[in-house]
Amino acid sequence: MTPEWIERVVAVEQSAYSHPWSRRHFEDTLAAGYHARLLVGGETLMGYYVAMKGVDEVHLLNLTVAPAHQGQGWGRLLLEAMDTWARSVGAQTAWLEVRVSNEPALRLYERHGYRRVGLRRAYYPAARGVREDAVVMCCSLEEPPGCRR
């Protein structure tokens, strides 16, 4: 992801979520040096992810597939790409938070080997000033996805 792509990334983000990241979120991501990668088909932005490296771990901050391309395996491909990068920088574990209401994402992550390890109460903004809980998930990167428990 580069500054030239941010307009398209923000457009996908806004089409995919009720409470999307702002342009500033993505600009700050790039300025901080986080790992941000795009999935592009021709000139079409199909998806992206943003991850942050820690000591022995990575934190998946955002994984988005454009609504027109959801349900076609692109989310799994993005997760596999993130795994490959994470292993290359020495990470042993990946962490993420996901809205409790985001059943498709929860299924994707669980099929990929993530397990539910906690709950963050009122973590995400939601409609009418209410907040939504987040499921905290982690995944070992020491085994390939098909072997994870």
KOLSE-243564 format. One line per 10 residues: number of its first residue (from 1); for each residue x, y, z of N, C-alpha, C, O. Coordinates in pm, 1 decimal, decimal comma, always signed. Layout:
residues N
NUM> X:Y:Z:X:Y:Z:X:Y:Z:X:Y:Z  ...
end
This chain:
residues 149
1> +86,0:-117,6:+0,0:+0,0:+0,0:+0,0:+89,7:+122,6:+0,0:+184,9:+131,6:+77,5  +58,4:+215,5:-86,7:+132,4:+340,5:-96,1:+31,8:+455,3:-91,5:-88,0:+433,3:-109,8  +79,0:+577,0:-67,4:-14,2:+690,7:-62,4:-102,1:+702,8:-187,3:-215,6:+749,6:-178,6  -50,9:+661,3:-302,2:-128,4:+670,8:-426,1:-253,8:+583,5:-424,6:-348,2:+609,5:-499,3  -255,3:+481,9:-341,7:-368,9:+389,6:-335,9:-471,8:+428,0:-229,3:-580,4:+370,1:-225,9  -440,5:+522,6:-144,0:-527,0:+547,5:-28,6:-670,4:+583,4:-66,6:-763,6:+538,0:-0,3  -690,5:+662,8:-170,1:-828,2:+697,1:-210,0:-908,9:+571,0:-239,4:-1023,1:+558,4:-195,3  -849,9:+478,1:-313,4:-921,2:+354,4:-347,1:-940,6:+266,3:-224,1:-1044,7:+202,6:-208,4  -840,2:+262,9:-137,5:-852,0:+184,4:-14,6:-966,1:+239,0:+71,4:-1047,3:+162,1:+122,6  -972,4:+369,9:+87,1:-1078,8:+431,8:+167,3:-1215,3:+402,8:+105,5:-1311,1:+377,0:+178,4
11> -1226,0:+406,5:-25,9:-1353,5:+377,2:-92,2:-1398,3:+233,6:-62,9:-1515,8:+210,0:-34,8  -1305,1:+137,8:-69,2:-1339,0:-1,1:-36,5:-1378,6:-10,9:+110,6:-1478,8:-74,0:+144,1  -1301,1:+50,4:+196,8:-1328,7:+47,8:+340,9:-1469,7:+99,2:+370,2:-1543,2:+38,2:+447,8  -1507,0:+209,7:+309,1:-1639,1:+268,8:+331,7:-1750,8:+180,5:+277,5:-1860,7:+178,1:+333,0  -1723,5:+108,4:+170,1:-1826,0:+20,4:+113,9:-1842,0:-107,7:+195,5:-1945,6:-173,7:+187,6  -1741,2:-142,6:+272,7:-1741,7:-270,1:+343,9:-1791,6:-261,7:+488,1:-1836,5:-362,3:+543,1  -1784,7:-144,1:+550,1:-1811,6:-134,8:+694,7:-1905,4:-20,0:+729,8:-1909,2:+83,1:+662,7  -1980,2:-41,1:+836,2:-2064,5:+67,0:+888,0:-1981,8:+171,2:+963,0:-2020,6:+287,8:+970,4  -1869,1:+130,1:+1017,9:-1778,4:+219,5:+1090,1:-1636,6:+200,2:+1036,1:-1552,2:+139,2:+1101,7  -1611,1:+252,6:+915,9:-1483,2:+228,2:+850,1:-1368,3:+308,3:+909,7:-1388,9:+409,4:+976,9
21> -1246,5:+260,8:+883,4:-1128,4:+341,0:+912,6:-1134,9:+466,5:+825,6:-1188,1:+463,8:+714,6  -1081,6:+573,3:+876,3:-1076,6:+698,7:+800,6:-950,5:+702,9:+713,8:-860,1:+620,5:+727,3  -948,1:+799,5:+626,6:-827,9:+823,5:+545,3:-706,9:+842,2:+637,3:-598,0:+792,1:+609,5  -727,8:+914,0:+745,9:-619,1:+941,0:+842,3:-563,5:+812,2:+902,4:-442,7:+800,1:+922,8  -652,2:+715,1:+931,2:-605,6:+585,9:+982,6:-504,1:+523,5:+886,9:-398,6:+475,8:+928,8  -537,4:+524,4:+758,7:-447,4:+463,5:+660,1:-320,3:+545,6:+643,0:-212,0:+488,7:+629,4  -331,3:+676,3:+643,4:-212,1:+761,1:+634,2:-120,3:+737,2:+753,4:+1,3:+727,0:+737,5  -178,5:+728,1:+873,2:-99,3:+701,6:+993,6:-34,4:+563,0:+987,6:+78,6:+544,7:+1033,0  -106,0:+466,7:+931,7:-52,9:+331,2:+914,9:+74,8:+333,8:+832,0:+175,6:+273,5:+868,8  +68,9:+404,1:+720,1:+186,8:+411,8:+633,7:+299,5:+488,9:+701,0:+415,9:+449,9:+691,9
31> +265,2:+598,4:+768,8:+367,2:+679,5:+836,0:+436,3:+600,7:+947,7:+555,3:+619,5:+972,9  +361,2:+512,7:+1014,1:+417,9:+432,3:+1123,4:+500,5:+314,9:+1071,1:+570,3:+249,1:+1148,3  +493,3:+288,6:+941,8:+570,0:+178,3:+885,5:+507,0:+42,1:+903,9:+575,7:-59,4:+892,1  +377,0:+37,1:+932,8:+309,4:-91,8:+945,6:+311,2:-164,3:+811,9:+324,6:-102,2:+706,4  +297,8:-293,1:+817,4:+297,0:-376,0:+697,0:+156,6:-368,7:+636,2:+61,0:-418,0:+696,0  +143,7:-308,5:+519,7:+14,4:-290,8:+453,9:+26,1:-338,4:+310,4:+107,0:-286,6:+233,4  -55,0:-437,4:+274,5:-47,9:-497,3:+141,9:-184,3:-498,1:+75,6:-287,8:-508,5:+141,4  -181,9:-486,7:-57,1:-302,8:-482,7:-138,1:-318,5:-612,8:-215,7:-220,4:-680,4:-246,7  -443,1:-646,7:-246,6:-476,5:-752,9:-339,3:-541,7:-684,7:-458,5:-651,4:-630,0:-447,2  -474,1:-688,1:-572,7:-518,0:-614,9:-690,0:-533,1:-711,8:-806,5:-446,5:-795,9:-830,8
41> -644,2:-698,6:-878,0:-666,8:-775,1:-1000,5:-680,4:-677,1:-1115,0:-782,0:-608,4:-1126,0  -579,8:-669,6:-1200,5:-579,7:-566,0:-1304,9:-566,5:-430,1:-1238,3:-467,3:-403,0:-1170,8  -664,8:-346,1:-1256,8:-668,3:-214,7:-1191,1:-766,5:-212,4:-1074,4:-789,0:-107,4:-1014,1  -825,2:-327,9:-1042,2:-929,0:-335,7:-939,0:-869,1:-370,4:-803,8:-799,3:-470,9:-790,2  -896,0:-287,5:-703,8:-855,5:-316,9:-566,6:-957,0:-414,4:-508,3:-1073,2:-379,3:-487,6  -912,6:-536,1:-482,3:-1001,4:-641,1:-433,3:-997,2:-655,0:-281,8:-1093,7:-701,6:-221,2  -886,1:-615,0:-220,0:-874,9:-626,7:-75,6:-739,0:-579,9:-27,8:-654,1:-538,6:-106,7  -720,2:-587,1:+103,7:-595,3:-542,1:+164,3:-589,9:-590,0:+308,5:-690,2:-631,3:+366,8  -470,1:-583,1:+363,5:-455,7:-604,6:+507,0:-349,7:-510,6:+561,4:-261,9:-463,4:+489,1  -360,5:-484,6:+691,5:-264,0:-403,5:+764,9:-227,2:-482,5:+889,8:-314,5:-527,5:+964,0
51> -97,4:-498,9:+912,2:-49,7:-572,4:+1028,9:+66,3:-497,9:+1093,8:+140,6:-425,1:+1027,9  +79,5:-517,4:+1221,7:+183,2:-451,3:+1300,3:+272,9:-557,7:+1362,4:+224,3:-652,8:+1423,7  +401,6:-541,7:+1346,7:+498,6:-634,6:+1404,8:+526,0:-599,1:+1549,4:+541,7:-482,1:+1584,2  +531,4:-701,2:+1633,0:+573,1:-686,5:+1771,7:+689,7:-780,7:+1795,3:+751,1:-828,9:+1700,1  +720,2:-807,0:+1920,0:+826,1:-901,9:+1953,6:+766,9:-1042,6:+1946,1:+677,7:-1076,6:+2023,9  +815,5:-1123,5:+1854,0:+768,9:-1261,5:+1835,7:+622,9:-1273,7:+1792,2:+569,4:-1384,6:+1790,7  +557,3:-1164,2:+1757,0:+416,1:-1171,2:+1719,7:+379,4:-1060,9:+1621,2:+453,0:-963,9:+1603,2  +263,9:-1078,1:+1558,2:+206,2:-973,9:+1474,4:+62,1:-953,4:+1519,7:-1,4:-1042,0:+1577,0  +13,8:-833,6:+1491,9:-125,0:-800,6:+1523,1:-190,5:-759,3:+1391,9:-151,3:-660,3:+1330,2  -290,3:-835,8:+1350,1:-365,3:-803,1:+1230,0:-464,1:-692,1:+1266,4:-557,1:-713,5:+1344,1
61> -443,0:-574,8:+1209,9:-524,3:-458,5:+1244,3:-645,4:-441,8:+1154,0:-749,4:-392,9:+1198,1  -632,9:-481,9:+1028,8:-742,1:-464,7:+933,8:-721,9:-563,8:+820,4:-613,9:-570,8:+761,7  -824,6:-639,6:+790,0:-826,4:-724,9:+672,1:-961,8:-702,9:+606,8:-1065,8:-726,9:+668,2  -960,3:-657,7:+483,2:-1084,1:-623,4:+414,9:-1081,7:-677,4:+273,2:-983,1:-663,0:+200,9  -1192,0:-739,9:+234,8:-1215,2:-779,0:+96,3:-1331,7:-693,3:+47,4:-1434,7:-683,5:+114,1  -1314,8:-631,7:-68,9:-1420,9:-548,5:-125,9:-1549,1:-631,1:-136,5:-1543,6:-748,0:-174,6  -1664,2:-572,5:-103,5:-1789,7:-648,4:-103,7:-1815,1:-727,0:-232,7:-1866,8:-838,5:-226,0  -1780,6:-672,9:-348,5:-1803,6:-742,7:-475,8:-1718,5:-868,1:-489,7:-1746,3:-951,5:-575,9  -1615,6:-883,3:-407,0:-1523,8:-996,3:-419,1:-1527,8:-1088,8:-297,8:-1447,0:-1181,2:-288,5  -1619,8:-1065,6:-205,3:-1628,9:-1149,4:-86,1:-1686,2:-1286,5:-121,1:-1760,6:-1301,5:-218,0
71> -1650,0:-1386,1:-40,3:-1700,1:-1520,6:-58,6:-1631,1:-1597,6:-170,2:-1681,5:-1701,0:-214,2  -1516,8:-1548,8:-216,4:-1446,1:-1612,9:-327,2:-1307,3:-1663,7:-286,7:-1228,8:-1704,0:-372,6  -1276,8:-1661,8:-157,5:-1148,2:-1712,7:-110,3:-1038,4:-1608,6:-98,3:-925,6:-1642,1:-62,4  -1069,4:-1482,8:-127,8:-965,9:-1378,7:-122,3:-923,3:-1347,7:+21,7:-807,1:-1315,1:+45,8  -1015,1:-1357,4:+116,3:-978,8:-1335,5:+256,5:-877,0:-1438,3:+302,8:-780,8:-1404,6:+371,7  -898,3:-1563,4:+264,8:-803,1:-1670,0:+298,7:-666,7:-1641,8:+235,8:-563,2:-1660,1:+299,8  -667,3:-1597,3:+110,6:-541,6:-1564,9:+42,7:-468,0:-1451,5:+114,8:-346,2:-1457,5:+131,4  -540,9:-1349,4:+157,2:-478,9:-1238,7:+230,9:-421,4:-1287,7:+363,5:-311,8:-1247,1:+402,0  -494,8:-1375,0:+434,1:-442,5:-1430,3:+559,8:-315,5:-1511,4:+536,2:-220,5:-1502,2:+613,9  -313,7:-1590,6:+429,3:-194,5:-1669,1:+398,3:-76,1:-1577,9:+366,0:+37,0:-1606,3:+405,4
81> -102,2:-1468,7:+294,5:+4,7:-1372,6:+264,3:+57,6:-1308,8:+392,3:+178,3:-1290,8:+408,7  -34,3:-1274,7:+483,0:+8,0:-1216,4:+610,7:+90,4:-1317,1:+690,8:+191,3:-1280,7:+751,2  +48,2:-1442,9:+691,4:+124,9:-1548,0:+760,2:+267,1:-1557,6:+705,5:+363,4:-1565,4:+781,8  +279,4:-1557,0:+574,7:+410,4:-1569,2:+511,4:+500,1:-1454,0:+552,9:+615,9:-1474,6:+589,3  +446,5:-1332,7:+547,3:+524,5:-1216,8:+591,2:+560,1:-1229,5:+739,7:+674,8:-1207,1:+778,4  +461,8:-1265,4:+822,5:+484,1:-1273,3:+966,8:+595,3:-1372,6:+1000,7:+681,7:-1344,1:+1083,7  +592,7:-1487,3:+936,9:+698,6:-1585,6:+960,6:+834,3:-1530,7:+916,2:+936,3:-1556,5:+980,2  +834,7:-1455,2:+806,8:+961,9:-1402,7:+754,9:+1025,3:-1300,8:+849,6:+1146,1:-1277,6:+843,9  +944,2:-1240,0:+936,6:+998,4:-1143,7:+1033,2:+1009,5:-1205,7:+1173,2:+1030,7:-1134,8:+1271,6  +995,0:-1338,1:+1181,1:+1017,9:-1408,5:+1306,6:+900,5:-1417,4:+1401,5:+918,4:-1453,5:+1517,8
91> +781,7:-1385,7:+1355,6:+664,5:-1394,6:+1443,3:+626,1:-1540,6:+1466,1:+634,2:-1623,5:+1375,4  +584,7:-1569,8:+1587,8:+538,5:-1703,4:+1622,6:+387,6:-1708,6:+1642,3:+327,2:-1815,6:+1634,4  +326,7:-1592,9:+1668,1:+183,6:-1585,5:+1696,6:+124,0:-1464,8:+1625,9:+188,7:-1361,0:+1612,4  -1,1:-1479,8:+1580,8:-76,1:-1367,4:+1524,2:-198,1:-1342,8:+1612,0:-261,2:-1436,4:+1661,1  -229,7:-1216,4:+1630,5:-342,6:-1173,0:+1712,5:-435,0:-1085,3:+1629,6:-391,8:-1021,4:+1533,6  -562,9:-1082,6:+1667,3:-658,6:-991,9:+1604,8:-779,6:-975,1:+1694,3:-801,4:-1052,4:+1787,6  -857,8:-872,6:+1664,1:-989,8:-853,6:+1723,5:-1089,6:-849,2:+1608,0:-1059,1:-799,9:+1499,4  -1208,6:-901,3:+1633,5:-1314,0:-900,1:+1532,4:-1448,4:-878,3:+1602,9:-1470,8:-928,6:+1713,0  -1535,9:-803,5:+1538,6:-1668,0:-778,7:+1596,7:-1740,7:-910,9:+1623,4:-1734,6:-1003,1:+1542,1  -1809,0:-919,5:+1737,0:-1883,6:-1041,5:+1768,5:-1991,5:-1068,5:+1663,7:-2029,9:-1183,7:+1643,6
101> -2040,5:-965,4:+1597,4:-2146,1:-981,9:+1497,1:-2093,9:-1020,4:+1358,8:-2173,5:-1050,2:+1269,8  -1962,8:-1020,5:+1338,9:-1906,4:-1046,6:+1206,6:-1883,9:-1197,2:+1187,9:-1770,7:-1245,5:+1189,1  -1993,9:-1268,8:+1170,8:-1987,7:-1415,0:+1158,0:-1902,0:-1462,9:+1040,8:-1826,1:-1558,3:+1057,4  -1911,0:-1400,1:+922,0:-1823,6:-1448,1:+813,3:-1675,2:-1438,1:+848,6:-1598,5:-1529,4:+818,1  -1634,2:-1329,1:+912,0:-1493,4:-1313,6:+950,1:-1456,2:-1414,6:+1058,1:-1348,4:-1473,8:+1052,2  -1542,5:-1435,1:+1155,7:-1514,2:-1532,8:+1260,7:-1494,6:-1671,8:+1200,1:-1402,9:-1743,9:+1239,5  -1580,3:-1710,3:+1104,1:-1565,0:-1840,8:+1038,7:-1433,1:-1849,1:+962,1:-1362,6:-1949,7:+968,9  -1400,3:-1741,4:+888,5:-1274,5:-1738,7:+813,0:-1156,2:-1758,4:+907,1:-1070,3:-1842,9:+881,9  -1151,1:-1681,6:+1014,1:-1038,0:-1689,9:+1105,7:-1030,7:-1827,0:+1173,0:-922,1:-1883,3:+1186,7  -1144,6:-1880,6:+1214,7:-1142,9:-2011,7:+1279,9:-1098,9:-2121,4:+1183,3:-1024,4:-2211,0:+1223,1
111> -1142,6:-2116,9:+1058,1:-1098,3:-2214,6:+957,9:-948,3:-2202,4:+933,3:-882,3:-2299,6:+896,4  -895,7:-2083,6:+953,8:-753,2:-2058,7:+930,7:-667,0:-2098,2:+1051,6:-544,2:-2093,0:+1044,1  -729,8:-2136,9:+1161,1:-655,2:-2181,9:+1278,3:-656,4:-2086,8:+1395,9:-594,6:-2115,4:+1498,5  -725,0:-1974,6:+1384,0:-735,7:-1883,0:+1497,1:-831,1:-1942,0:+1599,6:-927,4:-2010,7:+1565,2  -802,7:-1914,1:+1725,7:-894,1:-1957,2:+1832,3:-933,7:-1837,2:+1917,2:-858,2:-1741,3:+1933,1  -1052,4:-1845,9:+1969,9:-1105,2:-1738,4:+2054,5:-1038,9:-1747,6:+2191,4:-1042,0:-1852,2:+2256,2  -979,0:-1637,3:+2234,2:-908,5:-1639,4:+2362,2:-958,4:-1532,7:+2458,8:-915,2:-1529,7:+2574,1  -1047,1:-1446,1:+2415,0:-1096,2:-1342,6:+2504,9:-1202,6:-1256,8:+2439,8:-1239,8:-1276,1:+2324,0  -1250,2:-1161,4:+2517,8:-1354,1:-1069,8:+2473,0:-1319,0:-930,4:+2523,1:-1289,2:-912,4:+2641,2  -1322,6:-833,7:+2435,5:-1303,7:-694,0:+2474,8:-1441,7:-629,0:+2471,4:-1501,9:-612,0:+2365,4
121> -1489,0:-594,2:+2587,5:-1623,1:-535,0:+2599,5:-1625,2:-393,2:+2541,7:-1534,1:-313,9:+2565,1  -1729,7:-363,5:+2466,8:-1754,2:-228,9:+2411,3:-1632,5:-176,0:+2334,1:-1597,8:-58,6:+2346,7  -1569,5:-259,4:+2256,6:-1445,4:-225,5:+2186,8:-1469,4:-142,9:+2060,8:-1395,7:-48,1:+2033,7  -1571,4:-178,1:+1984,4:-1597,8:-113,1:+1856,1:-1715,8:-17,0:+1865,2:-1811,0:-42,9:+1938,8  -1710,6:+94,1:+1791,0:-1829,8:+179,8:+1781,2:-1938,0:+105,4:+1703,4:-1908,7:+24,3:+1615,6  -2062,2:+134,2:+1736,9:-2175,4:+71,5:+1668,1:-2284,6:+176,2:+1648,2:-2264,1:+294,5:+1675,4  -2397,8:+132,7:+1601,7:-2507,6:+224,6:+1571,0:-2562,2:+292,8:+1696,0:-2561,3:+235,8:+1805,1  -2609,2:+414,8:+1678,2:-2677,1:+493,3:+1783,1:-2595,7:+507,1:+1911,0:-2651,3:+504,5:+2020,8  -2464,5:+521,7:+1897,2:-2380,0:+546,3:+2012,7:-2353,0:+425,5:+2099,9:-2282,3:+436,2:+2200,1  -2407,3:+312,2:+2063,9:-2382,6:+187,8:+2137,2:-2246,0:+134,9:+2092,6:-2197,7:+170,8:+1985,2
131> -2184,7:+51,0:+2173,4:-2056,2:-8,0:+2134,9:-2072,3:-159,8:+2128,0:-2158,0:-217,8:+2194,6  -1989,3:-221,6:+2047,1:-1997,6:-365,8:+2025,2:-1871,8:-433,7:+2078,2:-1761,4:-380,1:+2068,8  -1891,2:-552,5:+2133,7:-1778,8:-630,5:+2184,8:-1693,4:-684,5:+2070,6:-1740,4:-700,4:+1958,0  -1567,5:-712,2:+2101,8:-1474,8:-773,8:+2007,0:-1429,8:-908,3:+2062,3:-1401,9:-921,8:+2181,5  -1423,5:-1005,7:+1975,4:-1364,0:-1134,6:+2008,4:-1214,2:-1121,7:+1983,7:-1172,2:-1080,0:+1875,8  -1133,9:-1157,3:+2083,0:-988,4:-1159,2:+2067,5:-950,9:-1299,7:+2024,5:-992,9:-1398,6:+2084,6  -869,5:-1306,4:+1917,3:-830,6:-1435,8:+1863,5:-679,4:-1440,3:+1845,6:-615,3:-1337,4:+1824,7  -623,1:-1560,5:+1854,0:-481,0:-1577,1:+1825,8:-460,1:-1704,5:+1746,9:-544,4:-1794,1:+1744,0  -344,3:-1709,1:+1683,0:-311,3:-1822,0:+1596,7:-161,0:-1847,1:+1603,8:-81,0:-1753,8:+1595,9  -124,0:-1972,5:+1618,6:+16,5:-2009,6:+1612,9:+62,0:-2006,4:+1468,2:-5,7:-2059,3:+1380,0
141> +175,2:-1945,1:+1444,0:+232,5:-1940,7:+1309,2:+339,1:-2046,7:+1290,3:+404,8:-2051,6:+1186,3  +356,5:-2131,1:+1390,1:+459,8:-2233,5:+1383,2:+415,2:-2357,4:+1307,3:+498,1:-2441,5:+1272,5  +284,5:-2370,1:+1280,9:+231,6:-2482,2:+1205,2:+151,4:-2427,5:+1087,7:+92,2:-2320,1:+1098,5  +148,7:-2499,4:+975,6:+66,1:-2454,6:+863,6:-81,7:-2460,7:+897,4:-120,2:-2536,9:+986,1  -167,0:-2382,7:+829,6:-309,3:-2375,2:+864,9:-379,0:-2510,2:+874,3:-461,2:-2527,9:+964,3  -351,3:-2605,8:+787,2:-418,2:-2733,6:+790,8:-385,5:-2817,4:+913,3:-456,9:-2912,8:+944,0  -277,9:-2782,5:+983,9:-233,9:-2860,4:+1100,4:-269,5:-2793,9:+1232,7:-250,4:-2853,4:+1338,7  -320,1:-2673,4:+1227,9:-349,4:-2600,4:+1352,0:-471,7:-2657,6:+1419,6:-563,1:-2708,5:+1354,7  -471,7:-2648,2:+1550,6:-588,0:-2694,4:+1628,4:-678,0:-2579,2:+1660,1:-781,1:-2597,4:+1724,8
end
